[in-house]
Amino acid sequence: RAAAFASQEELKGSYRRLCMLYHPDKHRDPELKRQAEQLFNLVHQAYEVLSDPQSRAIYDIYGKRGLDVEGWEVVERKRSPVEIREEFERLQREREERRLQQRTNPKGMISVGVDATDLFDRYEEDYEDVPGGGFPHVEINKMHISQSIEAPLTTSDTAVLSGSLSTHNGNGGGNINVALRRVTSAKGWGEVEFGAGDTHGPLLGMKIFRNLTARCFVTAQCGLHFSSRGVRPGCTTMLARHLDKNTMGYLQWRWGTQSSMNTSIVRDTKTSHFTLAMQLGIPHSFMMMSYQYKFQDDDQTKVKGSIKAGFFGTVVEYGAERKISRHSVLGATVSVGVPQGVSLKIKLNRASQTYFFPIHLTDQLLPSAVFYATVGPLVFYLAIQRLVIRPYVRAQKEQDLEKHRESSASDIARKRQEAESAVLLMQESVRRIIETEESKMGLIILNAWYGKFVTDNSQKHERAKVIDVTVPLQCLVKDSKLILTEATKSGLPGFYDPCVGEEKSLKVLYQFQGVMHQVLSPEGEALRIPKQSHRIDADT
């Protein structure tokens, strides 16, 4: 893999050098001759890929997997790397589209509303004569379940089936909708929707999306609701424009029983998300501002806050969300407002499913409710994280790693054999290199190890998993210098991966100008020796 970053001259020089090292005619022993022939063929195959401009462009960008993508056989041979990249991405998109057409893309949401006001707004006299009245009464007062699936009919037509059930304080209903969506061109699509239910009656709707320019698009949605009270029309239009690379501006009009005009600016960057919105309408008019900060960590932690003020009152919200597993994101938000009171909203996104739990704590602004709504979820999360999530994730990683090791055991054994054969074939060349370097007090590799090293922070049951790479590194020394790129070192001649899936390093003890040096280079980092910073003090 490191050869992909070399120039053509460097590639030719390395190819000639390896050919001289592995040429079968240079070895008399039958076993060494057989091993040399195998390695010589591998070097030749690698050179054929890297010396061909098209194959090398594919390999430089996508590695070996890029050469295995279906469809390259129809690509013209005289193409630039940029054209090859575009062609590869096109083939990838076509393969992804075929894969998406085989999926139903299910989406669902379950919302469970909890009334916990009795925890803070209870009246003791109401419970004096009631058995069990000393315990606060917490109940589920509303639920909502929705689900949708997609069925691609053709490359441009898709059918969407969705339904929902809702209940609030014992009263509820449901509806079912069928939508047919057609992509009319690269600039837009249209959708027709039919629905029926016992909440709003039959529904007939239409939705259109259209790109007006490269930076501007519009959506329009109209619908007719049929009920015993008559026909209720409604229409919503939204105009959006890219103000810059990370900022969008929206302007929305809504006509119907609740008419309004809404404008908003949304700025989304790698580290933050900011929204400023204003709405004028009947019966709700408000202004809203929210900010979200995104931490650049593996768990994709986000903290957010917002304030919303209007004719209905004022609401302040703050919260956080974090990725707790590969497919799950957990979030909690505290809502404090007048006259809404205090609420805690917990949301779990698991793949394409959403579980939402709004818990209403009090109708008043009680400091105790705000405190417990803030501290309670945090303490609960830390306990679950330490006792459940971390052990589960650790066990899952170990299981996946073990499966990967088992599936690649034969490949690892083959690469190990190739590496050992390469070391045997390097012995004579290394002897000559060492003689040359000793004559000018140059670079001598005394010891070199590659793999996983045990540190003070390692767990007690862990052990070192390293291989001796002294000979392969000395063979790479040229003019008293050794230069390794940022690519994985397991692909170097004479190397192999002794601990698949684990962090690896390269530890080198070498001598230069009669002075001892030592360096520990993590995997994925470039290495250049000798260096003054690698010197070992005489006292040490």
Order of alpha helices (4+ residues) and beta strands (2+ residues): alpha-alpha-alpha-alpha-alpha-beta-beta-beta-beta-beta-beta-beta-beta-beta-beta-beta-beta-beta-beta-beta-beta-beta-alpha-alpha-alpha-beta-beta-alpha-beta-beta-beta-beta
